[in-house]
Amino acid sequence: MENAQKQFDVKELLSNPNNLMEAFRNPSKFGLDIYRSLSTRNKQYLAFAGAAGLIAYGVILGRQK
């Protein structure tokens, strides 16, 4: 079972400059924190979008040869 984690809000990020600077200092930690805060359904959507992007990229590269 997942632990309840802080939900990230874009408004909160932009309204507090310290949060924004923290994101620029360590983008990988910030990205993982956001990913971990997503629900399982949203993680699945993200994985599907990534897979669709890789397939489209492969098709484009295949056409260039």
CHARMM-style PDB file with segment names, atoms N, HN, CA, C and O in Angstrom:
ATOM      1  N   MET     1       0.837  -1.181   0.000  1.00  0.00      PROA
ATOM      2  CA  MET     1       0.000   0.000   0.000  1.00  0.00      PROA
ATOM      3  C   MET     1       0.879   1.240   0.000  1.00  0.00      PROA
ATOM      4  O   MET     1       1.882   1.304   0.711  1.00  0.00      PROA
ATOM      5  N   GLU     2       0.503   2.199  -0.784  1.00  0.00      PROA
ATOM      6  HN  GLU     2      -0.312   2.148  -1.361  1.00  0.00      PROA
ATOM      7  CA  GLU     2       1.303   3.410  -0.896  1.00  0.00      PROA
ATOM      8  C   GLU     2       1.102   4.311   0.313  1.00  0.00      PROA
ATOM      9  O   GLU     2       0.023   4.369   0.901  1.00  0.00      PROA
ATOM     10  N   ASN     3       2.175   5.013   0.664  1.00  0.00      PROA
ATOM     11  HN  ASN     3       3.052   4.966   0.185  1.00  0.00      PROA
ATOM     12  CA  ASN     3       2.067   6.002   1.728  1.00  0.00      PROA
ATOM     13  C   ASN     3       1.418   7.250   1.175  1.00  0.00      PROA
ATOM     14  O   ASN     3       1.599   7.594   0.006  1.00  0.00      PROA
ATOM     15  N   ALA     4       0.665   7.923   2.015  1.00  0.00      PROA
ATOM     16  HN  ALA     4       0.518   7.645   2.965  1.00  0.00      PROA
ATOM     17  CA  ALA     4       0.069   9.198   1.595  1.00  0.00      PROA
ATOM     18  C   ALA     4       1.187  10.219   1.473  1.00  0.00      PROA
ATOM     19  O   ALA     4       1.920  10.464   2.431  1.00  0.00      PROA
ATOM     20  N   GLN     5       1.312  10.801   0.319  1.00  0.00      PROA
ATOM     21  HN  GLN     5       0.716  10.602  -0.459  1.00  0.00      PROA
ATOM     22  CA  GLN     5       2.366  11.775   0.094  1.00  0.00      PROA
ATOM     23  C   GLN     5       1.757  13.092  -0.328  1.00  0.00      PROA
ATOM     24  O   GLN     5       0.602  13.163  -0.748  1.00  0.00      PROA
ATOM     25  N   LYS     6       2.552  14.124  -0.208  1.00  0.00      PROA
ATOM     26  HN  LYS     6       3.490  14.066   0.133  1.00  0.00      PROA
ATOM     27  CA  LYS     6       2.098  15.473  -0.523  1.00  0.00      PROA
ATOM     28  C   LYS     6       1.761  15.579  -2.008  1.00  0.00      PROA
ATOM     29  O   LYS     6       2.550  15.176  -2.863  1.00  0.00      PROA
ATOM     30  N   GLN     7       0.600  16.115  -2.301  1.00  0.00      PROA
ATOM     31  HN  GLN     7      -0.041  16.442  -1.607  1.00  0.00      PROA
ATOM     32  CA  GLN     7       0.205  16.362  -3.682  1.00  0.00      PROA
ATOM     33  C   GLN     7       0.824  17.678  -4.131  1.00  0.00      PROA
ATOM     34  O   GLN     7       0.762  18.671  -3.405  1.00  0.00      PROA
ATOM     35  N   PHE     8       1.414  17.697  -5.309  1.00  0.00      PROA
ATOM     36  HN  PHE     8       1.465  16.891  -5.899  1.00  0.00      PROA
ATOM     37  CA  PHE     8       2.032  18.905  -5.823  1.00  0.00      PROA
ATOM     38  C   PHE     8       1.022  19.689  -6.642  1.00  0.00      PROA
ATOM     39  O   PHE     8       0.266  19.120  -7.430  1.00  0.00      PROA
ATOM     40  N   ASP     9       1.018  20.979  -6.448  1.00  0.00      PROA
ATOM     41  HN  ASP     9       1.632  21.440  -5.808  1.00  0.00      PROA
ATOM     42  CA  ASP     9       0.106  21.862  -7.149  1.00  0.00      PROA
ATOM     43  C   ASP     9       0.934  22.919  -7.867  1.00  0.00      PROA
ATOM     44  O   ASP     9       1.834  23.510  -7.270  1.00  0.00      PROA
ATOM     45  N   VAL    10       0.644  23.161  -9.125  1.00  0.00      PROA
ATOM     46  HN  VAL    10      -0.088  22.681  -9.610  1.00  0.00      PROA
ATOM     47  CA  VAL    10       1.405  24.128  -9.909  1.00  0.00      PROA
ATOM     48  C   VAL    10       1.262  25.531  -9.327  1.00  0.00      PROA
ATOM     49  O   VAL    10       2.227  26.294  -9.301  1.00  0.00      PROA
ATOM     50  N   LYS    11       0.071  25.868  -8.865  1.00  0.00      PROA
ATOM     51  HN  LYS    11      -0.712  25.247  -8.886  1.00  0.00      PROA
ATOM     52  CA  LYS    11      -0.137  27.193  -8.273  1.00  0.00      PROA
ATOM     53  C   LYS    11       0.748  27.396  -7.059  1.00  0.00      PROA
ATOM     54  O   LYS    11       1.329  28.465  -6.870  1.00  0.00      PROA
ATOM     55  N   GLU    12       0.845  26.358  -6.234  1.00  0.00      PROA
ATOM     56  HN  GLU    12       0.372  25.490  -6.387  1.00  0.00      PROA
ATOM     57  CA  GLU    12       1.691  26.440  -5.041  1.00  0.00      PROA
ATOM     58  C   GLU    12       3.158  26.598  -5.435  1.00  0.00      PROA
ATOM     59  O   GLU    12       3.898  27.358  -4.810  1.00  0.00      PROA
ATOM     60  N   LEU    13       3.566  25.885  -6.461  1.00  0.00      PROA
ATOM     61  HN  LEU    13       2.965  25.267  -6.969  1.00  0.00      PROA
ATOM     62  CA  LEU    13       4.952  25.948  -6.917  1.00  0.00      PROA
ATOM     63  C   LEU    13       5.300  27.339  -7.421  1.00  0.00      PROA
ATOM     64  O   LEU    13       6.372  27.860  -7.116  1.00  0.00      PROA
ATOM     65  N   LEU    14       4.403  27.944  -8.189  1.00  0.00      PROA
ATOM     66  HN  LEU    14       3.532  27.521  -8.437  1.00  0.00      PROA
ATOM     67  CA  LEU    14       4.678  29.261  -8.755  1.00  0.00      PROA
ATOM     68  C   LEU    14       4.506  30.387  -7.742  1.00  0.00      PROA
ATOM     69  O   LEU    14       5.141  31.434  -7.872  1.00  0.00      PROA
ATOM     70  N   SER    15       3.665  30.189  -6.744  1.00  0.00      PROA
ATOM     71  HN  SER    15       3.150  29.339  -6.639  1.00  0.00      PROA
ATOM     72  CA  SER    15       3.440  31.255  -5.764  1.00  0.00      PROA
ATOM     73  C   SER    15       4.550  31.338  -4.728  1.00  0.00      PROA
ATOM     74  O   SER    15       4.752  32.392  -4.125  1.00  0.00      PROA
ATOM     75  N   ASN    16       5.268  30.254  -4.513  1.00  0.00      PROA
ATOM     76  HN  ASN    16       5.105  29.398  -5.003  1.00  0.00      PROA
ATOM     77  CA  ASN    16       6.344  30.251  -3.529  1.00  0.00      PROA
ATOM     78  C   ASN    16       7.681  30.092  -4.249  1.00  0.00      PROA
ATOM     79  O   ASN    16       7.988  29.001  -4.730  1.00  0.00      PROA
ATOM     80  N   PRO    17       8.489  31.159  -4.334  1.00  0.00      PROA
ATOM     81  CA  PRO    17       9.760  31.088  -5.057  1.00  0.00      PROA
ATOM     82  C   PRO    17      10.736  30.068  -4.474  1.00  0.00      PROA
ATOM     83  O   PRO    17      11.570  29.528  -5.202  1.00  0.00      PROA
ATOM     84  N   ASN    18      10.643  29.799  -3.175  1.00  0.00      PROA
ATOM     85  HN  ASN    18       9.966  30.238  -2.584  1.00  0.00      PROA
ATOM     86  CA  ASN    18      11.546  28.810  -2.574  1.00  0.00      PROA
ATOM     87  C   ASN    18      11.293  27.419  -3.136  1.00  0.00      PROA
ATOM     88  O   ASN    18      12.237  26.663  -3.366  1.00  0.00      PROA
ATOM     89  N   ASN    19      10.034  27.073  -3.358  1.00  0.00      PROA
ATOM     90  HN  ASN    19       9.267  27.686  -3.171  1.00  0.00      PROA
ATOM     91  CA  ASN    19       9.719  25.776  -3.953  1.00  0.00      PROA
ATOM     92  C   ASN    19      10.263  25.680  -5.374  1.00  0.00      PROA
ATOM     93  O   ASN    19      10.757  24.631  -5.786  1.00  0.00      PROA
ATOM     94  N   LEU    20      10.171  26.763  -6.109  1.00  0.00      PROA
ATOM     95  HN  LEU    20       9.769  27.615  -5.774  1.00  0.00      PROA
ATOM     96  CA  LEU    20      10.664  26.780  -7.485  1.00  0.00      PROA
ATOM     97  C   LEU    20      12.185  26.633  -7.523  1.00  0.00      PROA
ATOM     98  O   LEU    20      12.718  25.893  -8.350  1.00  0.00      PROA
ATOM     99  N   MET    21      12.881  27.333  -6.631  1.00  0.00      PROA
ATOM    100  HN  MET    21      12.448  27.934  -5.958  1.00  0.00      PROA
ATOM    101  CA  MET    21      14.343  27.220  -6.577  1.00  0.00      PROA
ATOM    102  C   MET    21      14.766  25.817  -6.152  1.00  0.00      PROA
ATOM    103  O   MET    21      15.770  25.296  -6.638  1.00  0.00      PROA
ATOM    104  N   GLU    22      14.010  25.213  -5.256  1.00  0.00      PROA
ATOM    105  HN  GLU    22      13.195  25.636  -4.862  1.00  0.00      PROA
ATOM    106  CA  GLU    22      14.308  23.850  -4.831  1.00  0.00      PROA
ATOM    107  C   GLU    22      14.181  22.881  -6.008  1.00  0.00      PROA
ATOM    108  O   GLU    22      14.960  21.936  -6.129  1.00  0.00      PROA
ATOM    109  N   ALA    23      13.204  23.119  -6.864  1.00  0.00      PROA
ATOM    110  HN  ALA    23      12.571  23.887  -6.766  1.00  0.00      PROA
ATOM    111  CA  ALA    23      13.015  22.276  -8.044  1.00  0.00      PROA
ATOM    112  C   ALA    23      14.178  22.435  -9.021  1.00  0.00      PROA
ATOM    113  O   ALA    23      14.587  21.458  -9.648  1.00  0.00      PROA
ATOM    114  N   PHE    24      14.714  23.640  -9.162  1.00  0.00      PROA
ATOM    115  HN  PHE    24      14.381  24.433  -8.652  1.00  0.00      PROA
ATOM    116  CA  PHE    24      15.842  23.860 -10.068  1.00  0.00      PROA
ATOM    117  C   PHE    24      17.148  23.318  -9.502  1.00  0.00      PROA
ATOM    118  O   PHE    24      18.030  22.910 -10.258  1.00  0.00      PROA
ATOM    119  N   ARG    25      17.278  23.310  -8.189  1.00  0.00      PROA
ATOM    120  HN  ARG    25      16.561  23.642  -7.575  1.00  0.00      PROA
ATOM    121  CA  ARG    25      18.509  22.804  -7.570  1.00  0.00      PROA
ATOM    122  C   ARG    25      18.640  21.294  -7.736  1.00  0.00      PROA
ATOM    123  O   ARG    25      19.729  20.790  -8.009  1.00  0.00      PROA
ATOM    124  N   ASN    26      17.549  20.583  -7.574  1.00  0.00      PROA
ATOM    125  HN  ASN    26      16.664  20.992  -7.352  1.00  0.00      PROA
ATOM    126  CA  ASN    26      17.591  19.124  -7.650  1.00  0.00      PROA
ATOM    127  C   ASN    26      16.373  18.620  -8.433  1.00  0.00      PROA
ATOM    128  O   ASN    26      15.409  18.135  -7.839  1.00  0.00      PROA
ATOM    129  N   PRO    27      16.418  18.735  -9.767  1.00  0.00      PROA
ATOM    130  CA  PRO    27      15.242  18.378 -10.566  1.00  0.00      PROA
ATOM    131  C   PRO    27      14.890  16.889 -10.507  1.00  0.00      PROA
ATOM    132  O   PRO    27      13.716  16.535 -10.612  1.00  0.00      PROA
ATOM    133  N   SER    28      15.880  16.016 -10.342  1.00  0.00      PROA
ATOM    134  HN  SER    28      16.834  16.304 -10.256  1.00  0.00      PROA
ATOM    135  CA  SER    28      15.558  14.588 -10.305  1.00  0.00      PROA
ATOM    136  C   SER    28      14.776  14.230  -9.048  1.00  0.00      PROA
ATOM    137  O   SER    28      13.823  13.455  -9.119  1.00  0.00      PROA
ATOM    138  N   LYS    29      15.160  14.776  -7.906  1.00  0.00      PROA
ATOM    139  HN  LYS    29      15.935  15.406  -7.849  1.00  0.00      PROA
ATOM    140  CA  LYS    29      14.423  14.524  -6.663  1.00  0.00      PROA
ATOM    141  C   LYS    29      13.015  15.095  -6.768  1.00  0.00      PROA
ATOM    142  O   LYS    29      12.046  14.463  -6.348  1.00  0.00      PROA
ATOM    143  N   PHE    30      12.911  16.287  -7.327  1.00  0.00      PROA
ATOM    144  HN  PHE    30      13.698  16.800  -7.668  1.00  0.00      PROA
ATOM    145  CA  PHE    30      11.605  16.930  -7.475  1.00  0.00      PROA
ATOM    146  C   PHE    30      10.701  16.105  -8.388  1.00  0.00      PROA
ATOM    147  O   PHE    30       9.526  15.899  -8.085  1.00  0.00      PROA
ATOM    148  N   GLY    31      11.250  15.637  -9.500  1.00  0.00      PROA
ATOM    149  HN  GLY    31      12.205  15.804  -9.746  1.00  0.00      PROA
ATOM    150  CA  GLY    31      10.471  14.823 -10.431  1.00  0.00      PROA
ATOM    151  C   GLY    31      10.017  13.507  -9.814  1.00  0.00      PROA
ATOM    152  O   GLY    31       8.878  13.085 -10.012  1.00  0.00      PROA
ATOM    153  N   LEU    32      10.910  12.858  -9.066  1.00  0.00      PROA
ATOM    154  HN  LEU    32      11.835  13.201  -8.905  1.00  0.00      PROA
ATOM    155  CA  LEU    32      10.531  11.609  -8.410  1.00  0.00      PROA
ATOM    156  C   LEU    32       9.483  11.832  -7.329  1.00  0.00      PROA
ATOM    157  O   LEU    32       8.588  11.006  -7.150  1.00  0.00      PROA
ATOM    158  N   ASP    33       9.589  12.937  -6.612  1.00  0.00      PROA
ATOM    159  HN  ASP    33      10.316  13.608  -6.758  1.00  0.00      PROA
ATOM    160  CA  ASP    33       8.575  13.251  -5.602  1.00  0.00      PROA
ATOM    161  C   ASP    33       7.206  13.449  -6.249  1.00  0.00      PROA
ATOM    162  O   ASP    33       6.191  12.986  -5.728  1.00  0.00      PROA
ATOM    163  N   ILE    34       7.187  14.135  -7.377  1.00  0.00      PROA
ATOM    164  HN  ILE    34       8.012  14.511  -7.800  1.00  0.00      PROA
ATOM    165  CA  ILE    34       5.920  14.325  -8.091  1.00  0.00      PROA
ATOM    166  C   ILE    34       5.390  12.982  -8.590  1.00  0.00      PROA
ATOM    167  O   ILE    34       4.199  12.698  -8.464  1.00  0.00      PROA
ATOM    168  N   TYR    35       6.274  12.155  -9.155  1.00  0.00      PROA
ATOM    169  HN  TYR    35       7.242  12.386  -9.257  1.00  0.00      PROA
ATOM    170  CA  TYR    35       5.846  10.850  -9.661  1.00  0.00      PROA
ATOM    171  C   TYR    35       5.280   9.984  -8.539  1.00  0.00      PROA
ATOM    172  O   TYR    35       4.249   9.332  -8.709  1.00  0.00      PROA
ATOM    173  N   ARG    36       5.951   9.981  -7.405  1.00  0.00      PROA
ATOM    174  HN  ARG    36       6.788  10.510  -7.267  1.00  0.00      PROA
ATOM    175  CA  ARG    36       5.490   9.173  -6.273  1.00  0.00      PROA
ATOM    176  C   ARG    36       4.163   9.665  -5.714  1.00  0.00      PROA
ATOM    177  O   ARG    36       3.409   8.886  -5.131  1.00  0.00      PROA
ATOM    178  N   SER    37       3.874  10.942  -5.887  1.00  0.00      PROA
ATOM    179  HN  SER    37       4.486  11.574  -6.361  1.00  0.00      PROA
ATOM    180  CA  SER    37       2.620  11.475  -5.354  1.00  0.00      PROA
ATOM    181  C   SER    37       1.428  11.183  -6.269  1.00  0.00      PROA
ATOM    182  O   SER    37       0.283  11.411  -5.879  1.00  0.00      PROA
ATOM    183  N   LEU    38       1.684  10.681  -7.478  1.00  0.00      PROA
ATOM    184  HN  LEU    38       2.614  10.495  -7.795  1.00  0.00      PROA
ATOM    185  CA  LEU    38       0.596  10.381  -8.412  1.00  0.00      PROA
ATOM    186  C   LEU    38      -0.166   9.133  -7.987  1.00  0.00      PROA
ATOM    187  O   LEU    38       0.379   8.248  -7.328  1.00  0.00      PROA
ATOM    188  N   SER    39      -1.407   9.083  -8.368  1.00  0.00      PROA
ATOM    189  HN  SER    39      -1.849   9.802  -8.903  1.00  0.00      PROA
ATOM    190  CA  SER    39      -2.200   7.872  -8.129  1.00  0.00      PROA
ATOM    191  C   SER    39      -1.757   6.800  -9.125  1.00  0.00      PROA
ATOM    192  O   SER    39      -1.080   7.096 -10.110  1.00  0.00      PROA
ATOM    193  N   THR    40      -2.142   5.566  -8.861  1.00  0.00      PROA
ATOM    194  HN  THR    40      -2.692   5.325  -8.062  1.00  0.00      PROA
ATOM    195  CA  THR    40      -1.771   4.464  -9.752  1.00  0.00      PROA
ATOM    196  C   THR    40      -2.315   4.691 -11.157  1.00  0.00      PROA
ATOM    197  O   THR    40      -1.633   4.407 -12.142  1.00  0.00      PROA
ATOM    198  N   ARG    41      -3.522   5.195 -11.252  1.00  0.00      PROA
ATOM    199  HN  ARG    41      -4.076   5.426 -10.452  1.00  0.00      PROA
ATOM    200  CA  ARG    41      -4.126   5.456 -12.565  1.00  0.00      PROA
ATOM    201  C   ARG    41      -3.309   6.501 -13.339  1.00  0.00      PROA
ATOM    202  O   ARG    41      -3.070   6.332 -14.534  1.00  0.00      PROA
ATOM    203  N   ASN    42      -2.886   7.565 -12.673  1.00  0.00      PROA
ATOM    204  HN  ASN    42      -3.080   7.702 -11.702  1.00  0.00      PROA
ATOM    205  CA  ASN    42      -2.105   8.595 -13.352  1.00  0.00      PROA
ATOM    206  C   ASN    42      -0.720   8.085 -13.734  1.00  0.00      PROA
ATOM    207  O   ASN    42      -0.169   8.502 -14.752  1.00  0.00      PROA
ATOM    208  N   LYS    43      -0.151   7.186 -12.929  1.00  0.00      PROA
ATOM    209  HN  LYS    43      -0.599   6.847 -12.101  1.00  0.00      PROA
ATOM    210  CA  LYS    43       1.130   6.569 -13.297  1.00  0.00      PROA
ATOM    211  C   LYS    43       0.960   5.732 -14.561  1.00  0.00      PROA
ATOM    212  O   LYS    43       1.848   5.710 -15.414  1.00  0.00      PROA
ATOM    213  N   GLN    44      -0.169   5.045 -14.687  1.00  0.00      PROA
ATOM    214  HN  GLN    44      -0.890   5.062 -13.995  1.00  0.00      PROA
ATOM    215  CA  GLN    44      -0.437   4.259 -15.886  1.00  0.00      PROA
ATOM    216  C   GLN    44      -0.590   5.156 -17.108  1.00  0.00      PROA
ATOM    217  O   GLN    44      -0.091   4.829 -18.185  1.00  0.00      PROA
ATOM    218  N   TYR    45      -1.275   6.283 -16.948  1.00  0.00      PROA
ATOM    219  HN  TYR    45      -1.681   6.549 -16.074  1.00  0.00      PROA
ATOM    220  CA  TYR    45      -1.406   7.239 -18.051  1.00  0.00      PROA
ATOM    221  C   TYR    45      -0.037   7.751 -18.485  1.00  0.00      PROA
ATOM    222  O   TYR    45       0.232   7.884 -19.679  1.00  0.00      PROA
ATOM    223  N   LEU    46       0.814   8.035 -17.525  1.00  0.00      PROA
ATOM    224  HN  LEU    46       0.595   7.927 -16.555  1.00  0.00      PROA
ATOM    225  CA  LEU    46       2.150   8.540 -17.829  1.00  0.00      PROA
ATOM    226  C   LEU    46       2.973   7.490 -18.577  1.00  0.00      PROA
ATOM    227  O   LEU    46       3.679   7.817 -19.532  1.00  0.00      PROA
ATOM    228  N   ALA    47       2.883   6.231 -18.146  1.00  0.00      PROA
ATOM    229  HN  ALA    47       2.310   5.965 -17.371  1.00  0.00      PROA
ATOM    230  CA  ALA    47       3.600   5.152 -18.825  1.00  0.00      PROA
ATOM    231  C   ALA    47       3.074   4.961 -20.249  1.00  0.00      PROA
ATOM    232  O   ALA    47       3.856   4.747 -21.175  1.00  0.00      PROA
ATOM    233  N   PHE    48       1.763   5.037 -20.427  1.00  0.00      PROA
ATOM    234  HN  PHE    48       1.127   5.211 -19.676  1.00  0.00      PROA
ATOM    235  CA  PHE    48       1.171   4.896 -21.756  1.00  0.00      PROA
ATOM    236  C   PHE    48       1.617   6.035 -22.670  1.00  0.00      PROA
ATOM    237  O   PHE    48       1.938   5.807 -23.836  1.00  0.00      PROA
ATOM    238  N   ALA    49       1.637   7.257 -22.145  1.00  0.00      PROA
ATOM    239  HN  ALA    49       1.376   7.442 -21.198  1.00  0.00      PROA
ATOM    240  CA  ALA    49       2.068   8.406 -22.949  1.00  0.00      PROA
ATOM    241  C   ALA    49       3.533   8.266 -23.346  1.00  0.00      PROA
ATOM    242  O   ALA    49       3.905   8.596 -24.472  1.00  0.00      PROA
ATOM    243  N   GLY    50       4.362   7.782 -22.436  1.00  0.00      PROA
ATOM    244  HN  GLY    50       4.060   7.514 -21.521  1.00  0.00      PROA
ATOM    245  CA  GLY    50       5.773   7.564 -22.758  1.00  0.00      PROA
ATOM    246  C   GLY    50       5.947   6.507 -23.834  1.00  0.00      PROA
ATOM    247  O   GLY    50       6.755   6.673 -24.747  1.00  0.00      PROA
ATOM    248  N   ALA    51       5.192   5.422 -23.728  1.00  0.00      PROA
ATOM    249  HN  ALA    51       4.536   5.287 -22.986  1.00  0.00      PROA
ATOM    250  CA  ALA    51       5.271   4.361 -24.733  1.00  0.00      PROA
ATOM    251  C   ALA    51       4.798   4.857 -26.093  1.00  0.00      PROA
ATOM    252  O   ALA    51       5.405   4.545 -27.117  1.00  0.00      PROA
ATOM    253  N   ALA    52       3.718   5.628 -26.104  1.00  0.00      PROA
ATOM    254  HN  ALA    52       3.224   5.881 -25.272  1.00  0.00      PROA
ATOM    255  CA  ALA    52       3.218   6.175 -27.369  1.00  0.00      PROA
ATOM    256  C   ALA    52       4.244   7.120 -27.985  1.00  0.00      PROA
ATOM    257  O   ALA    52       4.423   7.133 -29.203  1.00  0.00      PROA
ATOM    258  N   GLY    53       4.908   7.899 -27.163  1.00  0.00      PROA
ATOM    259  HN  GLY    53       4.762   7.888 -26.174  1.00  0.00      PROA
ATOM    260  CA  GLY    53       5.940   8.804 -27.659  1.00  0.00      PROA
ATOM    261  C   GLY    53       7.119   8.050 -28.254  1.00  0.00      PROA
ATOM    262  O   GLY    53       7.654   8.451 -29.288  1.00  0.00      PROA
ATOM    263  N   LEU    54       7.532   6.956 -27.609  1.00  0.00      PROA
ATOM    264  HN  LEU    54       7.098   6.630 -26.769  1.00  0.00      PROA
ATOM    265  CA  LEU    54       8.638   6.154 -28.144  1.00  0.00      PROA
ATOM    266  C   LEU    54       8.261   5.483 -29.461  1.00  0.00      PROA
ATOM    267  O   LEU    54       9.088   5.385 -30.368  1.00  0.00      PROA
ATOM    268  N   ILE    55       7.029   5.027 -29.566  1.00  0.00      PROA
ATOM    269  HN  ILE    55       6.358   5.107 -28.829  1.00  0.00      PROA
ATOM    270  CA  ILE    55       6.573   4.417 -30.824  1.00  0.00      PROA
ATOM    271  C   ILE    55       6.559   5.457 -31.938  1.00  0.00      PROA
ATOM    272  O   ILE    55       7.017   5.182 -33.047  1.00  0.00      PROA
ATOM    273  N   ALA    56       6.045   6.635 -31.657  1.00  0.00      PROA
ATOM    274  HN  ALA    56       5.673   6.859 -30.756  1.00  0.00      PROA
ATOM    275  CA  ALA    56       6.021   7.706 -32.662  1.00  0.00      PROA
ATOM    276  C   ALA    56       7.437   8.097 -33.063  1.00  0.00      PROA
ATOM    277  O   ALA    56       7.706   8.334 -34.241  1.00  0.00      PROA
ATOM    278  N   TYR    57       8.334   8.164 -32.102  1.00  0.00      PROA
ATOM    279  HN  TYR    57       8.116   7.971 -31.145  1.00  0.00      PROA
ATOM    280  CA  TYR    57       9.732   8.501 -32.388  1.00  0.00      PROA
ATOM    281  C   TYR    57      10.361   7.432 -33.286  1.00  0.00      PROA
ATOM    282  O   TYR    57      11.088   7.758 -34.224  1.00  0.00      PROA
ATOM    283  N   GLY    58      10.083   6.161 -33.000  1.00  0.00      PROA
ATOM    284  HN  GLY    58       9.493   5.896 -32.238  1.00  0.00      PROA
ATOM    285  CA  GLY    58      10.605   5.077 -33.832  1.00  0.00      PROA
ATOM    286  C   GLY    58      10.072   5.133 -35.250  1.00  0.00      PROA
ATOM    287  O   GLY    58      10.811   4.879 -36.201  1.00  0.00      PROA
ATOM    288  N   VAL    59       8.803   5.462 -35.404  1.00  0.00      PROA
ATOM    289  HN  VAL    59       8.202   5.668 -34.631  1.00  0.00      PROA
ATOM    290  CA  VAL    59       8.208   5.574 -36.741  1.00  0.00      PROA
ATOM    291  C   VAL    59       8.864   6.712 -37.510  1.00  0.00      PROA
ATOM    292  O   VAL    59       9.177   6.563 -38.692  1.00  0.00      PROA
ATOM    293  N   ILE    60       9.071   7.830 -36.859  1.00  0.00      PROA
ATOM    294  HN  ILE    60       8.816   7.951 -35.899  1.00  0.00      PROA
ATOM    295  CA  ILE    60       9.701   8.982 -37.519  1.00  0.00      PROA
ATOM    296  C   ILE    60      11.128   8.650 -37.929  1.00  0.00      PROA
ATOM    297  O   ILE    60      11.549   8.989 -39.035  1.00  0.00      PROA
ATOM    298  N   LEU    61      11.878   7.990 -37.047  1.00  0.00      PROA
ATOM    299  HN  LEU    61      11.536   7.715 -36.148  1.00  0.00      PROA
ATOM    300  CA  LEU    61      13.247   7.605 -37.399  1.00  0.00      PROA
ATOM    301  C   LEU    61      13.260   6.597 -38.541  1.00  0.00      PROA
ATOM    302  O   LEU    61      14.149   6.638 -39.392  1.00  0.00      PROA
ATOM    303  N   GLY    62      12.288   5.694 -38.568  1.00  0.00      PROA
ATOM    304  HN  GLY    62      11.566   5.661 -37.876  1.00  0.00      PROA
ATOM    305  CA  GLY    62      12.208   4.705 -39.640  1.00  0.00      PROA
ATOM    306  C   GLY    62      11.921   5.335 -40.987  1.00  0.00      PROA
ATOM    307  O   GLY    62      12.387   4.834 -42.011  1.00  0.00      PROA
ATOM    308  N   ARG    63      11.174   6.406 -41.013  1.00  0.00      PROA
ATOM    309  HN  ARG    63      10.795   6.812 -40.182  1.00  0.00      PROA
ATOM    310  CA  ARG    63      10.845   7.081 -42.273  1.00  0.00      PROA
ATOM    311  C   ARG    63      12.018   7.879 -42.824  1.00  0.00      PROA
ATOM    312  O   ARG    63      12.074   8.139 -44.026  1.00  0.00      PROA
ATOM    313  N   GLN    64      12.940   8.267 -41.979  1.00  0.00      PROA
ATOM    314  HN  GLN    64      12.894   8.056 -41.002  1.00  0.00      PROA
ATOM    315  CA  GLN    64      14.047   9.107 -42.421  1.00  0.00      PROA
ATOM    316  C   GLN    64      15.107   8.320 -43.177  1.00  0.00      PROA
ATOM    317  O   GLN    64      15.944   8.920 -43.852  1.00  0.00      PROA
ATOM    318  N   LYS    65      15.097   7.006 -43.084  1.00  0.00      PROA
ATOM    319  HN  LYS    65      14.417   6.519 -42.535  1.00  0.00      PROA
ATOM    320  CA  LYS    65      16.129   6.210 -43.760  1.00  0.00      PROA
ATOM    321  C   LYS    65      15.747   5.850 -45.156  1.00  0.00      PROA
ATOM    322  OT1 LYS    65      16.511   5.182 -45.853  1.00  0.00      PROA
TER     323      LYS     65
END
